[in-house]
Amino acid sequence: MVRRIQLQLKVELKLDLSLLVDKADNGRFTQREFSLNIFKLTPNYLVHPGILKAAYAPGIRKWSNIVSRLTTLGYPVLEEKGLEVKKELIQAPLDNTIYRGYWQSEQYFVEFADQIRDDFSFRENTLPVSRKLLKMISETESVCLNVRRKEFLQLPTHNVTNERYFLRAVKFMLERRPDVVFFIFSDDIEWCRQTFRELNNKVIVSEEHYGEAYGNYLQLMMSCKHFIIPNSTFAWWAAWLGESRGTLVITPKKWFGTDRYNYKDIVPERWVKIPNEPV
Protein backbone atom coordinates (compact mmCIF):
# COMPACT_ATOMS: atom_id res chain seq x y z
CA MET A 1 0.00 0.00 0.00
CA VAL A 2 2.75 2.46 0.89
CA ARG A 3 4.50 1.69 -2.41
CA ARG A 4 1.35 2.94 -4.12
CA ILE A 5 1.48 6.13 -2.00
CA GLN A 6 5.13 6.61 -2.95
CA LEU A 7 4.32 6.25 -6.65
CA GLN A 8 1.21 8.42 -6.44
CA LEU A 9 2.73 11.28 -4.44
CA LYS A 10 6.29 10.83 -5.74
CA VAL A 11 7.73 10.83 -2.22
CA GLU A 12 10.39 8.83 -0.38
CA LEU A 13 9.51 5.47 1.18
CA LYS A 14 11.46 4.09 4.15
CA LEU A 15 11.01 0.71 5.83
CA ASP A 16 10.95 0.20 9.60
CA LEU A 17 12.20 -3.34 10.33
CA SER A 18 12.01 -3.14 14.13
CA LEU A 19 9.09 -5.59 14.34
CA LEU A 20 11.08 -8.20 12.40
CA VAL A 21 14.30 -7.65 14.31
CA ASP A 22 12.65 -7.82 17.74
CA LYS A 23 12.87 -11.53 18.61
CA ALA A 24 10.99 -11.28 21.89
CA ASP A 25 8.64 -14.26 22.10
CA ASN A 26 5.23 -12.63 22.27
CA GLY A 27 3.35 -15.54 20.72
CA ARG A 28 1.41 -13.33 18.33
CA PHE A 29 2.98 -14.38 15.06
CA THR A 30 5.58 -16.59 13.41
CA GLN A 31 8.99 -14.92 13.50
CA ARG A 32 10.27 -13.98 10.04
CA GLU A 33 13.40 -12.45 8.59
CA PHE A 34 13.44 -9.48 6.23
CA SER A 35 13.61 -11.07 2.78
CA LEU A 36 12.70 -8.41 0.21
CA ASN A 37 16.33 -8.34 -0.89
CA ILE A 38 15.65 -11.38 -3.10
CA PHE A 39 13.59 -9.08 -5.36
CA LYS A 40 14.72 -6.39 -7.79
CA LEU A 41 13.32 -3.56 -5.70
CA THR A 42 15.81 -1.53 -3.67
CA PRO A 43 14.75 -1.10 -0.02
CA ASN A 44 15.34 2.19 1.80
CA TYR A 45 15.52 1.84 5.60
CA LEU A 46 14.29 4.19 8.31
CA VAL A 47 16.98 2.81 10.64
CA HIS A 48 19.83 0.69 9.26
CA PRO A 49 19.25 -3.06 9.95
CA GLY A 50 22.67 -3.32 11.63
CA ILE A 51 21.72 -0.67 14.19
CA LEU A 52 18.38 -2.35 14.81
CA LYS A 53 19.96 -5.76 15.39
CA ALA A 54 22.32 -4.26 17.95
CA ALA A 55 19.52 -2.36 19.67
CA TYR A 56 17.33 -5.44 19.98
CA ALA A 57 20.10 -7.85 20.96
CA PRO A 58 19.51 -9.89 24.15
CA GLY A 59 20.76 -8.11 27.26
CA ILE A 60 20.68 -4.58 25.85
CA ARG A 61 17.01 -4.25 24.99
CA LYS A 62 16.91 -0.86 26.72
CA TRP A 63 18.25 0.57 23.46
CA SER A 64 15.22 -0.77 21.58
CA ASN A 65 12.97 1.72 23.38
CA ILE A 66 15.22 4.59 22.32
CA VAL A 67 15.22 3.42 18.69
CA SER A 68 11.44 3.01 18.81
CA ARG A 69 11.00 6.61 19.96
CA LEU A 70 13.42 7.90 17.32
CA THR A 71 11.57 6.15 14.48
CA THR A 72 8.31 7.92 15.33
CA LEU A 73 9.74 11.28 16.35
CA GLY A 74 7.78 14.09 14.75
CA TYR A 75 5.62 11.88 12.53
CA PRO A 76 1.96 10.90 12.90
CA VAL A 77 1.40 7.15 13.11
CA LEU A 78 -1.49 5.67 11.14
CA GLU A 79 -2.25 2.20 12.46
CA GLU A 80 -4.54 -0.16 10.57
CA LYS A 81 -7.72 -0.85 12.57
CA GLY A 82 -9.41 -3.91 11.13
CA LEU A 83 -8.73 -5.45 7.72
CA GLU A 84 -11.25 -3.66 5.53
CA VAL A 85 -9.90 -1.20 2.96
CA LYS A 86 -9.64 2.42 4.05
CA LYS A 87 -11.07 4.20 1.00
CA GLU A 88 -9.87 7.59 2.23
CA LEU A 89 -6.24 6.44 1.95
CA ILE A 90 -6.77 5.58 -1.70
CA GLN A 91 -8.53 8.86 -2.46
CA ALA A 92 -6.29 11.12 -0.36
CA PRO A 93 -3.07 9.39 0.78
CA LEU A 94 -0.98 11.06 3.48
CA ASP A 95 2.68 12.04 3.17
CA ASN A 96 5.11 12.27 6.14
CA THR A 97 3.26 9.49 7.95
CA ILE A 98 4.26 6.19 9.54
CA TYR A 99 1.95 3.39 8.35
CA ARG A 100 1.55 0.28 10.50
CA GLY A 101 -0.53 -2.69 9.41
CA TYR A 102 -0.99 -5.51 6.91
CA TRP A 103 -2.76 -3.50 4.20
CA GLN A 104 -3.46 -6.79 2.40
CA SER A 105 -5.83 -5.87 -0.39
CA GLU A 106 -5.09 -5.24 -4.02
CA GLN A 107 -7.47 -2.28 -3.85
CA TYR A 108 -4.60 -0.33 -2.32
CA PHE A 109 -2.30 -0.81 -5.31
CA VAL A 110 -4.19 -2.32 -8.27
CA GLU A 111 -3.75 0.90 -10.29
CA PHE A 112 0.00 0.29 -10.13
CA ALA A 113 -0.18 -3.49 -10.64
CA ASP A 114 2.40 -3.59 -13.44
CA GLN A 115 4.92 -1.63 -11.39
CA ILE A 116 4.31 -3.75 -8.28
CA ARG A 117 4.82 -6.97 -10.25
CA ASP A 118 8.02 -5.56 -11.70
CA ASP A 119 9.20 -4.61 -8.19
CA PHE A 120 8.64 -8.19 -7.08
CA SER A 121 10.49 -9.86 -9.93
CA PHE A 122 13.54 -11.83 -8.83
CA ARG A 123 17.20 -10.85 -8.87
CA GLU A 124 18.31 -14.43 -9.51
CA ASN A 125 17.07 -17.17 -11.83
CA THR A 126 15.74 -20.40 -10.39
CA LEU A 127 18.28 -22.79 -8.88
CA PRO A 128 19.92 -25.33 -11.21
CA VAL A 129 18.18 -28.14 -9.31
CA SER A 130 14.82 -26.54 -10.19
CA ARG A 131 15.28 -25.99 -13.92
CA LYS A 132 13.69 -29.28 -14.96
CA LEU A 133 10.76 -28.61 -12.64
CA LEU A 134 10.35 -25.07 -13.96
CA LYS A 135 10.29 -26.44 -17.52
CA MET A 136 7.49 -28.83 -16.54
CA ILE A 137 5.54 -25.98 -14.94
CA SER A 138 5.99 -23.81 -18.02
CA GLU A 139 5.03 -26.50 -20.54
CA THR A 140 1.90 -27.81 -18.79
CA GLU A 141 -1.44 -26.41 -17.67
CA SER A 142 0.11 -26.11 -14.23
CA VAL A 143 -1.69 -25.53 -10.93
CA CYS A 144 0.12 -24.35 -7.83
CA LEU A 145 -1.59 -26.30 -5.03
CA ASN A 146 -0.30 -24.80 -1.79
CA VAL A 147 -1.05 -26.50 1.55
CA ARG A 148 -0.12 -24.71 4.77
CA ARG A 149 -0.35 -26.73 8.01
CA LYS A 150 2.41 -26.85 10.66
CA GLU A 151 1.86 -23.81 12.96
CA PHE A 152 -1.65 -23.22 11.55
CA LEU A 153 -2.79 -26.41 13.29
CA GLN A 154 -2.11 -24.71 16.63
CA LEU A 155 -3.91 -21.48 15.70
CA PRO A 156 -7.73 -21.83 15.64
CA THR A 157 -8.05 -18.43 13.98
CA HIS A 158 -5.95 -19.61 11.00
CA ASN A 159 -6.69 -23.34 10.88
CA VAL A 160 -9.57 -23.18 8.37
CA THR A 161 -8.41 -25.26 5.38
CA ASN A 162 -8.82 -29.00 5.79
CA GLU A 163 -8.93 -32.03 3.52
CA ARG A 164 -12.50 -31.28 2.40
CA TYR A 165 -11.57 -27.81 1.22
CA PHE A 166 -8.60 -28.94 -0.86
CA LEU A 167 -10.45 -31.89 -2.44
CA ARG A 168 -13.36 -29.61 -3.34
CA ALA A 169 -10.95 -27.12 -4.85
CA VAL A 170 -9.20 -29.85 -6.87
CA LYS A 171 -12.57 -31.11 -8.13
CA PHE A 172 -13.62 -27.58 -9.09
CA MET A 173 -10.35 -27.03 -10.95
CA LEU A 174 -10.59 -30.33 -12.85
CA GLU A 175 -14.16 -29.58 -13.93
CA ARG A 176 -13.00 -26.33 -15.53
CA ARG A 177 -9.42 -27.20 -16.51
CA PRO A 178 -9.42 -30.98 -17.14
CA ASP A 179 -5.85 -31.14 -18.47
CA VAL A 180 -4.08 -29.54 -15.53
CA VAL A 181 -1.08 -30.86 -13.63
CA PHE A 182 -1.00 -30.12 -9.89
CA PHE A 183 2.31 -28.99 -8.44
CA ILE A 184 1.99 -29.41 -4.67
CA PHE A 185 3.88 -26.97 -2.46
CA SER A 186 3.52 -27.72 1.25
CA ASP A 187 5.13 -27.72 4.68
CA ASP A 188 3.55 -31.15 5.31
CA ILE A 189 4.53 -33.41 2.42
CA GLU A 190 3.38 -36.67 4.03
CA TRP A 191 -0.10 -35.29 4.67
CA CYS A 192 -0.28 -34.30 1.01
CA ARG A 193 0.85 -37.74 -0.17
CA GLN A 194 -2.02 -39.31 1.76
CA THR A 195 -4.66 -36.70 0.99
CA PHE A 196 -3.97 -36.57 -2.76
CA ARG A 197 -2.98 -40.24 -3.21
CA GLU A 198 -5.72 -40.79 -5.82
CA LEU A 199 -4.69 -37.73 -7.80
CA ASN A 200 -2.61 -38.98 -10.72
CA ASN A 201 -1.55 -35.78 -12.43
CA LYS A 202 0.53 -34.35 -9.60
CA VAL A 203 4.11 -33.42 -8.73
CA ILE A 204 5.11 -32.93 -5.10
CA VAL A 205 7.74 -30.19 -4.77
CA SER A 206 10.44 -31.14 -2.25
CA GLU A 207 12.51 -29.03 0.17
CA GLU A 208 15.52 -28.94 -2.15
CA HIS A 209 13.68 -26.27 -4.14
CA TYR A 210 13.33 -23.79 -1.24
CA GLY A 211 16.29 -21.51 -1.98
CA GLU A 212 17.30 -18.41 0.00
CA ALA A 213 14.38 -17.09 2.08
CA TYR A 214 12.08 -19.44 0.13
CA GLY A 215 12.66 -17.23 -2.90
CA ASN A 216 13.21 -20.09 -5.34
CA TYR A 217 10.10 -21.82 -3.98
CA LEU A 218 8.04 -18.65 -4.46
CA GLN A 219 9.39 -18.23 -7.99
CA LEU A 220 8.25 -21.75 -8.89
CA MET A 221 4.82 -21.14 -7.37
CA MET A 222 4.41 -17.87 -9.27
CA SER A 223 5.34 -19.61 -12.54
CA CYS A 224 2.21 -21.79 -12.40
CA LYS A 225 -0.78 -20.89 -14.55
CA HIS A 226 -3.48 -21.49 -11.92
CA PHE A 227 -3.63 -21.53 -8.13
CA ILE A 228 -5.33 -23.29 -5.22
CA ILE A 229 -4.28 -21.55 -2.04
CA PRO A 230 -5.00 -21.61 1.70
CA ASN A 231 -5.53 -18.51 3.86
CA SER A 232 -1.83 -17.70 3.68
CA THR A 233 -0.24 -14.34 2.88
CA PHE A 234 2.71 -16.11 1.21
CA ALA A 235 0.35 -18.04 -1.09
CA TRP A 236 -1.81 -14.95 -1.68
CA TRP A 237 1.19 -13.08 -3.04
CA ALA A 238 2.30 -16.04 -5.16
CA ALA A 239 -1.15 -16.11 -6.78
CA TRP A 240 -1.44 -12.36 -7.20
CA LEU A 241 2.06 -11.87 -8.60
CA GLY A 242 1.75 -14.92 -10.87
CA GLU A 243 -1.74 -14.14 -12.11
CA SER A 244 -2.27 -13.39 -15.79
CA ARG A 245 -5.15 -13.40 -18.26
CA GLY A 246 -7.09 -16.67 -17.95
CA THR A 247 -5.66 -17.60 -14.55
CA LEU A 248 -8.05 -19.40 -12.19
CA VAL A 249 -7.37 -18.75 -8.51
CA ILE A 250 -9.26 -20.70 -5.83
CA THR A 251 -9.28 -19.60 -2.19
CA PRO A 252 -11.17 -20.57 0.97
CA LYS A 253 -14.43 -18.67 1.40
CA LYS A 254 -13.79 -18.25 5.12
CA TRP A 255 -10.37 -16.63 5.56
CA PHE A 256 -10.33 -16.82 9.36
CA GLY A 257 -11.82 -19.18 11.92
CA THR A 258 -13.55 -16.30 13.67
CA ASP A 259 -16.03 -13.60 12.75
CA ARG A 260 -14.02 -10.95 14.59
CA TYR A 261 -12.37 -9.78 11.38
CA ASN A 262 -13.98 -8.28 8.31
CA TYR A 263 -11.85 -9.96 5.63
CA LYS A 264 -14.02 -9.32 2.56
CA ASP A 265 -11.38 -7.04 0.99
CA ILE A 266 -8.47 -9.48 1.27
CA VAL A 267 -9.48 -11.76 -1.61
CA PRO A 268 -10.06 -10.14 -5.04
CA GLU A 269 -13.63 -10.50 -6.31
CA ARG A 270 -12.54 -12.38 -9.45
CA TRP A 271 -10.99 -15.21 -7.40
CA VAL A 272 -13.21 -18.24 -6.70
CA LYS A 273 -14.17 -18.79 -3.05
CA ILE A 274 -14.76 -22.44 -2.13
CA PRO A 275 -16.74 -23.19 1.07
CA ASN A 276 -14.57 -24.45 3.93
CA GLU A 277 -16.26 -25.61 7.11
CA PRO A 278 -14.53 -24.91 10.42
CA VAL A 279 -11.89 -27.57 11.16
N, C-alpha and C positions, 0 to 999 in steps of 0.2 A: 504494500500500500504506500509506504513512504517513498519507494522508487517512483511511483506514479506522481507523487507530489513533487519530487525533485525534477522530473521531466516536465511537469506542467508549469511549475513556477520558475524553473531554471535556477535552482538554488543548490547549495551544498548539502550532501547527505553524509552523516557520520553514524557509525555503529557503536553502540554501548554493549560490550561483551560481559559485563560484570555478572549477569545472571548465569552465564555458561561457566565462567571461571570459578564462581563460588561453589565449592564442593561440599558445603554443609549438607548433611543428610536431613532434609526436611520432609521427605516422603511424598512430595507433591507431584513429582514428575521423574521420568527417567533421565539420568544425567547424560548430557551430550557434549561433544566437542564442537568448536567452531570449524565448519568444513566448507564454507563457501569458496575457499581458495582453490578447489578443484574445478571451478567454473572460470569462464573468461572474464567475468566482471572483476573490477579492481576495488576491493573494499577500502573505505576510509574510516579510520577509527576515532572515536571520541577520546578515549584514553588508550595508549599503546598496550597491546596484549601482554607484553613483558612486564609492564608496570602493574597491570591488574593481577597477574599471576603472583607477583611478589606481595602485593597488598593482601591477597586472599590466602596466602600460604598459612598452613597450620602453625599456631603459636604466635603469629603477629596479626591476627585478624582485626586488631584495633585500627590498623591502617585502612581496612576496607570501609569503615564508616566515614573516614576522611575523604576517600576517593568517591564514595557515594554522594557526599555533599557537594564535592567539586563538580561532578557530572551534571548536577541539576541547578547549579548556581546561576541565578538570573534568568532561567528559562521556565515557562509554564510547562507542566507535565499533563499530557492528555492520556488518561488510562482508559483502555477499552472496558466498558461495562456491558457484559452480555456479548453474544456472538452475532447478533443481527447487524446488518450493514448500517453505518451512520451516513445517511444520505447527505447531510450537511458538509461532511468532509470531502465528498466527491464534488459537490457544487461550489464550495468555498474552502479549499484546503488552507491550513495555517502554516506560515513560515515561523522560524525561530521557536520551535516547539519540540519537546521530547515526547515521542509516541511510545506507549507501552501497551502491548497486547499481541494477539495472534493475527488479527486482520485477515482471516482466512476466507476470503470470498473473491472470486474473479471480478465482481462488480467494482472493486477498488482499482483494478488495473486493466480491465479488458480493452479499453481504448488504446492501450500501449502494448497489446499482446505480442506483436512482432518483436518489439524491443526487449520485452521481458524474456521471451524465448531465446533471443540472441544472447542476452546476459547470461542465461543459464545453459548455454552450450559449453562443452567440455574443453579444457586445455589439452588433454591427452586423448589419444585414440584408445579403443578397448585393448585390454591386455592380450598378448599373443595367445594365451590359453583359451581366450574367449572368441577368437576370430571365426572358428568353425561354427560355433553356436550363433554368433551374430549373423553369419551367412544364412543359416537355417531360418532365423527370425525374419530376415529380409526377404527371403525367397518363398515364404509360406504366408498363408492367411493367419498370421500369428496372434495369439491372445496372451497377454500378460495376466496370469492368474496369481494374485498375491494373497497369501494367507498369513495373517499376523496373530500369534498366540502368546507364547512365553509370558511376559509380564501382564498382558491383557487379561489372562486367566485369573489374576489376583485383583483385578480392578473392575468391580461390578459396573461402574459407569461406562467403561470401554468394552467390556466383554459382551458384545452384541452380535457377533457373526459366528454362527455355528455350522455344523455339517449341513443342516437343512438349507441354510442360506446359500452356501456355495454350490450345492447340487442343483438348486433351483436356478441359480445364475448360469451354471454350465448348460442346463437344459434350455434356458431362454436363448443363450448364445447359439447353440447348435440348431435351434429352430429357425434362426435368422441368418446364420452364417454356417451352413452345414459342412464346409470344407476346412474349418479352422484347425489349427494345431495349438494346444494349450502348453504354454511355457510356465511352469509352476515355480514361483519365487516365494520362499517361506523360511521362517525361523524354526519350523517344526516339520522337518522332512519326513520323518516316520509317520506322523499323523496324516500327512498328505498321501503317502504311499498307500495307506489303508483306506482313506476316504475316497480316493480317486482310482482305486485298483481296477475298476471296470471301465475306466476311461482309456481307450486305446491310443488315441492321437494326442499323446502328452510327452513332454520332456521336463524332467525335474532338474532345476538349476542348482548345482552344488556350491559349497562354500568357497571353492577355489576361484570363483568368479567375483568375489566381493570387491577386491581392490581397495585402494586407500579411501578411508571414510565412506565405504560402500559406493564410491563413485562409479566404478566399473559396473557394479550390480544395477545401479540406477540407470546407467546408460543403456544397458541391455533391456531393462524394463521399458524405457522410453522408446526403444526401437520397435516395439511391437505395434501391430496395427489396431488392436482392440484391447480392452481392459476389463477385468473383473477385480474389484478392489474391496478391501475391508474399510472400516472407519479409521483410516490411518493417514496422517498428514504426509508421510513419506510416499505412500501409494497415490494419494490425491495429486501430489505434484508430478509424479511419474506419468499419470494419466493426462493431466492438463498440459504438461510440456510436450508429451508425445502425441497429443491429439492432432488430427488433421481431418480433411474433408472425408466423410464416410466412416469415421471411427465410431465404434459402439462402445460406450463406457457404462458398466453396470456397477451400482453401489448399493449398500444397504439402505432401506427406506428410513430406518431408525438409526440415527448416527450415534446416539448415546443411550445408555440404559437407564436414563432418568428423564423426567419432563422438566427438570429445572432449567434447562438451556433451550433457547430458541435457536435451532440450528438450520432453519429453512434456507438461509443464504449461503451455507457452506457448499452445497452441491449445486452445480449449474443446472438450470431447468432442462436442458437438452439431454442430460445423463439419465439413464433408466434406473429407477429406484425399485429394488426387489424387496418384498416384505421379509422381515427377519424377526421372528418371535424372540422375546427375552430368553436368554440362555438359562 
